[in-house]
Amino acid sequence: MRGFFDSQDFDFTCPNCKRHVKTPVSKVKRSDFKCPYCGGKFETSQFSRKIDEANREIERFKQQLGNIKIEIKL
């Protein structure tokens, strides 16, 4: 699922090489994500599930906003 957060940058420090990494969330969600500097592999399944869950909640919220009736009185 492609969602709101996928194009956002994710900043973290690699626990292996201690370098600062800034990469799109969509790349971190992939099961084969590795540190671009040292090649250290990360377990990202929980991160991916939580981002997908947040994206679903944002979609639900957008739908709810669309159902709100606004009455303007002048």
Steps between C-alpha positions, in 0.01 A plus 500: 500500500633842406399762750552839654826417677673307222661804338597656835864484606593280794808604699689262725846401613615159384570290811780319315710779351356796697450705181200725447257357243225700332286301259134483390269295720409289195858370485517424873176300473656254256597165652846522338588847641868542580709791625630681190839546671588170668247261346359404841162331461199606706184319606233742375180293509363665816590847369328420170184374674478811717548737205233313302268520802557877526436540126168315535398726789580808294284367216211437743540851639493648149176311430348628823594856410323457168181402683490815713221737403587867535228760519598858439269773630544858395 
